[in-house]
Amino acid sequence: MDCCIKHKERSQEEIKSLTIRLNKIEGQIRGISKMIDDDRYCVDIITQINAVQSALNSFTKELLSSHIKSCVVKDIREGNDTVVDELCELLQKTMK
């Protein structure tokens, strides 16, 4: 089954940056769960949810930028123009 899964090599710096962001988001999610357990005020919880959404958007922007600058450019240079359709579909899903 691994034959159909695409892979991308990332630098250690990129892996570290993405992992740090994800760990922060994970902590924020755990914090929201604790707020619910502690019967915190709805507005406070929604404020934290907005912070998580913003953090996820920043994560997405970083990953998308890396994807375009590496994967998309590489595929286009190799003559694989279908990557443009894939990118357009991805952008449509991301911008819902």
C-alpha positions as CSV (number, residue, x, y, z in Angstrom):
1,M,0.0,0.0,0.0
2,D,2.9,2.4,0.6
3,C,3.4,2.5,-3.2
4,C,0.6,5.0,-3.6
5,I,1.6,7.3,-0.8
6,K,3.7,10.3,-1.9
7,H,6.6,11.3,0.3
8,K,8.7,14.5,0.7
9,E,12.1,14.8,2.3
10,R,12.2,17.7,4.8
11,S,15.2,19.3,6.3
12,Q,15.7,18.9,10.0
13,E,15.1,22.6,10.4
14,E,11.7,22.3,8.7
15,I,10.7,19.2,10.7
16,K,11.7,21.0,13.9
17,S,9.7,24.1,13.0
18,L,6.6,22.2,12.0
19,T,6.8,19.9,15.1
20,I,7.1,22.9,17.4
21,R,4.0,24.5,15.9
22,L,2.1,21.2,16.2
23,N,3.1,20.7,19.8
24,K,1.9,24.2,20.7
25,I,-1.4,23.5,19.0
26,E,-1.7,20.2,20.8
27,G,-1.1,22.0,24.1
28,Q,-3.8,24.6,23.2
29,I,-6.3,21.8,22.4
30,R,-5.5,20.1,25.8
31,G,-6.0,23.5,27.4
32,I,-9.5,23.9,25.8
33,S,-10.4,20.4,27.1
34,K,-9.3,21.4,30.6
35,M,-11.4,24.6,30.3
36,I,-14.5,22.5,29.5
37,D,-13.7,20.2,32.5
38,D,-13.4,23.3,34.7
39,D,-16.7,24.7,33.5
40,R,-15.0,27.8,32.1
41,Y,-17.1,30.6,30.6
42,C,-18.1,30.0,27.0
43,V,-16.5,33.2,25.7
44,D,-13.2,32.2,27.2
45,I,-13.3,28.8,25.5
46,I,-14.3,30.3,22.1
47,T,-11.4,32.8,22.4
48,Q,-9.0,29.8,22.8
49,I,-10.7,28.0,19.9
50,N,-10.0,31.1,17.8
51,A,-6.4,31.0,18.9
52,V,-6.1,27.4,17.8
53,Q,-7.7,28.1,14.4
54,S,-5.2,30.9,13.9
55,A,-2.3,28.7,14.9
56,L,-3.6,26.0,12.4
57,N,-3.9,28.6,9.7
58,S,-0.3,29.7,10.3
59,F,0.8,26.1,10.2
60,T,-1.0,25.5,6.9
61,K,0.5,28.7,5.4
62,E,4.0,27.5,6.3
63,L,3.4,24.0,5.0
64,L,1.7,25.3,1.8
65,S,4.5,27.7,1.1
66,S,7.1,24.9,1.4
67,H,5.0,22.6,-0.8
68,I,4.8,25.2,-3.6
69,K,8.4,26.2,-3.4
70,S,9.6,22.6,-3.4
71,C,7.2,19.9,-4.6
72,V,5.2,22.0,-7.1
73,V,8.2,23.7,-8.6
74,K,10.0,20.4,-8.9
75,D,7.1,18.6,-10.6
76,I,6.5,21.5,-13.1
77,R,10.2,21.5,-14.0
78,E,10.0,17.8,-14.6
79,G,7.0,18.3,-16.9
80,N,4.3,17.1,-14.5
81,D,1.7,19.8,-15.0
82,T,-1.0,17.8,-13.2
83,V,0.5,19.2,-10.0
84,V,-1.1,22.5,-10.8
85,D,-4.6,20.9,-10.8
86,E,-3.7,19.2,-7.5
87,L,-2.6,22.6,-6.1
88,C,-5.8,24.3,-7.3
89,E,-7.9,21.5,-5.6
90,L,-5.9,21.9,-2.4
91,L,-6.4,25.6,-2.4
92,Q,-10.1,25.3,-2.9
93,K,-10.4,22.8,0.1
94,T,-8.1,25.0,2.2
95,M,-10.1,28.2,1.6
96,K,-13.5,26.9,2.5
